[in-house]
Amino acid sequence: MTPYQPTDRVTSAEQVRAVLPKDFASQTGKVIDHVDDYVRLWIERSPFVAVGTFDRAGRADVAPKGDPAGFVKVLDRHTLAIPDRPGNHRFDTFQNILETGRIALMFMVPNRNEVVRVNGRAEIVRDAPLRAAMAVNGRVPDFAILVRVEEAFYHCGKAVLRARLWQPGEAAPVDGLPSYGAALKRHAAMEEPVEVIEGWMRGNELNRMYDE
């Protein structure tokens, strides 16, 4: 199949501004440089955050992080801490932070359409008291991501409303979607049967949520 080639590229901000309306004062002015009470309350209720980072070459990555609500700790008005949990051992986020020290976060709260976005600097730490405070089921995380907040703001709920994310009755059917095991077998060229791989995945979900 021939790769798609665009016929009408946008190459300047002026081209975008010529089509879209001017900035809304409420949207350009809503960005704050710290965690106030409103942002803190949202983060403390959030069980899920998407973590965006990029490496020295500009290659971007977004990783999901989830845990019981409040797992991301607000340490002060300018600092957050995200515990590291057992995952896929790719360490993409860690590698990118080590290379560029930049991070972008999007916090979601179930049954709320808005999100809260946070941008800033990041580093990986092993402070024992901090890690101990984020233990779950007695399992202390090996690392934590420390985020120095530079921007924080609420983002409107249009995307979630359009997606009907909190309306599972209106979701597209999942019938026919490949299982994680099937995708791993094909994409990683694994020799084991799909049934064996899916058994490993079920074992991970049952026994490896917080333990390696």
C-alpha positions as CSV (number, residue, x, y, z in Angstrom):
1,M,0.0,0.0,0.0
2,T,1.4,3.4,-1.0
3,P,1.9,5.7,2.1
4,Y,-0.6,8.5,2.2
5,Q,0.7,11.9,1.1
6,P,-1.1,15.1,2.2
7,T,-2.1,17.7,-0.4
8,D,-2.7,20.7,1.8
9,R,-0.2,21.0,4.6
10,V,-0.4,23.5,7.4
11,T,3.0,25.0,8.1
12,S,2.4,28.1,10.2
13,A,0.3,29.2,13.2
14,E,-1.2,32.0,11.0
15,Q,-2.9,29.3,8.8
16,V,-4.5,27.9,11.9
17,R,-5.6,31.2,13.3
18,A,-7.1,32.2,10.0
19,V,-9.6,29.3,10.4
20,L,-10.1,29.0,14.2
21,P,-11.7,31.8,16.3
22,K,-9.5,34.1,18.4
23,D,-8.4,32.9,21.9
24,F,-11.0,32.9,24.6
25,A,-9.7,34.9,27.5
26,S,-10.9,32.2,30.0
27,Q,-8.8,29.6,28.2
28,T,-5.6,31.5,27.8
29,G,-5.8,32.9,31.3
30,K,-6.7,29.7,33.2
31,V,-3.2,28.3,33.4
32,I,-1.6,28.6,36.8
33,D,2.0,27.8,37.8
34,H,1.2,25.8,41.0
35,V,-1.1,23.3,42.5
36,D,-4.0,25.2,44.2
37,D,-6.9,23.7,46.2
38,Y,-8.9,23.0,43.0
39,V,-6.1,21.1,41.2
40,R,-5.1,19.3,44.4
41,L,-8.7,18.0,45.0
42,W,-8.8,16.7,41.4
43,I,-5.5,14.9,41.7
44,E,-6.5,13.4,45.0
45,R,-9.6,11.9,43.4
46,S,-7.9,10.7,40.2
47,P,-7.2,7.0,39.8
48,F,-5.7,7.4,36.4
49,V,-3.1,9.7,34.8
50,A,-1.6,9.6,31.3
51,V,2.1,10.5,31.4
52,G,3.7,12.1,28.4
53,T,7.5,12.4,27.9
54,F,9.9,12.7,25.0
55,D,13.5,11.8,24.4
56,R,16.5,13.8,23.3
57,A,15.6,13.2,19.6
58,G,12.1,14.5,20.1
59,R,10.4,11.0,20.0
60,A,7.3,11.2,22.2
61,D,5.7,8.6,24.4
62,V,2.5,8.4,26.5
63,A,2.2,5.8,29.3
64,P,-0.9,5.1,31.4
65,K,-0.6,5.0,35.2
66,G,-3.4,3.8,37.4
67,D,-4.0,3.0,41.1
68,P,-6.5,3.7,43.8
69,A,-7.6,7.4,43.8
70,G,-5.0,9.7,45.3
71,F,-2.0,7.5,44.3
72,V,-0.3,10.6,42.9
73,K,0.8,12.6,46.0
74,V,0.7,16.4,46.2
75,L,3.8,17.1,48.2
76,D,3.6,20.9,48.1
77,R,2.3,23.7,45.8
78,H,4.9,22.9,43.2
79,T,5.7,19.2,43.6
80,L,3.9,15.9,42.8
81,A,5.1,12.3,43.3
82,I,4.1,9.4,41.1
83,P,4.9,5.9,42.4
84,D,6.4,3.3,40.0
85,R,4.5,0.0,39.9
86,P,5.4,-3.3,38.2
87,G,4.8,-2.9,34.5
88,N,6.2,-4.0,31.1
89,H,9.8,-3.4,32.0
90,R,10.3,-1.1,28.9
91,F,11.2,1.9,31.1
92,D,10.3,4.4,28.3
93,T,9.2,7.0,30.7
94,F,12.3,6.7,32.9
95,Q,14.6,6.8,29.9
96,N,12.9,9.9,28.5
97,I,13.0,11.7,31.8
98,L,16.7,10.9,32.2
99,E,17.3,12.4,28.7
100,T,15.2,15.5,28.8
101,G,13.7,16.0,32.3
102,R,10.3,17.1,30.9
103,I,6.8,15.6,31.6
104,A,3.2,16.2,30.8
105,L,0.3,14.7,32.8
106,M,-3.4,14.3,32.2
107,F,-5.5,13.4,35.2
108,M,-8.9,11.7,34.7
109,V,-11.7,11.2,37.3
110,P,-14.4,8.6,36.4
111,N,-17.8,10.1,35.7
112,R,-16.4,13.6,35.3
113,N,-15.9,14.9,31.7
114,E,-13.2,17.4,32.4
115,V,-9.5,16.6,32.8
116,V,-6.7,18.3,34.7
117,R,-3.4,18.8,32.8
118,V,0.0,19.4,34.5
119,N,3.2,20.2,32.7
120,G,6.7,20.6,34.2
121,R,10.1,19.1,35.0
122,A,10.6,15.6,36.2
123,E,13.3,13.5,37.9
124,I,13.5,9.9,39.3
125,V,14.1,9.6,43.0
126,R,14.5,6.8,45.6
127,D,13.8,8.7,48.8
128,A,12.8,6.0,51.2
129,P,10.2,7.9,53.3
130,L,8.5,9.1,50.2
131,R,8.4,5.6,48.6
132,A,7.1,4.1,51.9
133,A,4.2,6.6,51.9
134,M,3.1,5.2,48.6
135,A,3.2,1.5,49.4
136,V,0.2,-0.6,48.5
137,N,-0.5,-4.1,50.0
138,G,2.9,-3.7,51.8
139,R,4.7,-3.3,48.4
140,V,6.9,-0.3,48.5
141,P,7.7,1.1,45.0
142,D,11.3,1.0,43.9
143,F,11.2,4.4,42.4
144,A,9.1,7.6,42.3
145,I,8.8,10.3,39.6
146,L,9.1,13.7,41.2
147,V,7.3,16.4,39.1
148,R,8.0,20.1,39.5
149,V,4.9,21.8,38.4
150,E,5.2,24.7,35.9
151,E,1.7,24.7,34.5
152,A,-1.6,23.3,35.8
153,F,-5.1,23.8,34.4
154,Y,-8.6,22.3,34.0
155,H,-9.5,21.2,30.4
156,C,-13.1,21.2,29.3
157,G,-15.0,18.0,28.8
158,K,-15.9,18.1,25.1
159,A,-13.6,15.2,24.2
160,V,-14.9,12.9,26.9
161,L,-18.5,13.9,26.0
162,R,-18.0,13.2,22.3
163,A,-16.4,9.9,23.2
164,R,-19.3,9.0,25.6
165,L,-16.5,7.6,27.8
166,W,-18.6,7.2,30.9
167,Q,-21.6,5.8,29.0
168,P,-20.6,2.1,28.6
169,G,-24.0,1.2,27.3
170,E,-23.3,3.3,24.1
171,A,-19.7,1.9,23.6
172,A,-18.8,0.2,20.4
173,P,-18.8,-3.6,20.8
174,V,-15.6,-5.3,21.7
175,D,-16.4,-8.5,19.8
176,G,-13.7,-9.3,17.2
177,L,-11.0,-7.2,18.9
178,P,-7.7,-9.1,19.2
179,S,-6.8,-10.1,22.8
180,Y,-3.6,-8.8,24.3
181,G,-2.2,-12.3,24.0
182,A,-3.0,-12.4,20.3
183,A,-1.4,-9.0,19.7
184,L,1.8,-10.1,21.6
185,K,2.1,-13.3,19.7
186,R,1.9,-11.5,16.3
187,H,3.8,-8.3,17.1
188,A,6.6,-9.9,19.2
189,A,6.7,-13.0,17.0
190,M,6.3,-15.2,20.1
191,E,6.4,-19.0,19.5
192,E,4.0,-20.0,22.3
193,P,0.3,-20.6,21.5
194,V,-2.0,-17.7,22.1
195,E,-3.8,-19.6,24.9
196,V,-0.5,-20.0,26.8
197,I,0.3,-16.3,26.5
198,E,-3.2,-15.3,27.6
199,G,-2.7,-17.5,30.6
200,W,0.4,-15.6,31.5
201,M,-1.5,-12.3,31.2
202,R,-4.3,-13.5,33.5
203,G,-1.6,-14.6,36.0
204,N,-0.1,-11.1,35.8
205,E,-3.5,-9.5,36.4
206,L,-4.2,-11.8,39.4
207,N,-0.8,-12.0,41.0
208,R,1.4,-9.2,39.7
209,M,-0.5,-6.0,40.3
210,Y,2.1,-4.8,42.9
211,D,4.7,-7.6,42.9
212,E,7.2,-8.5,40.3
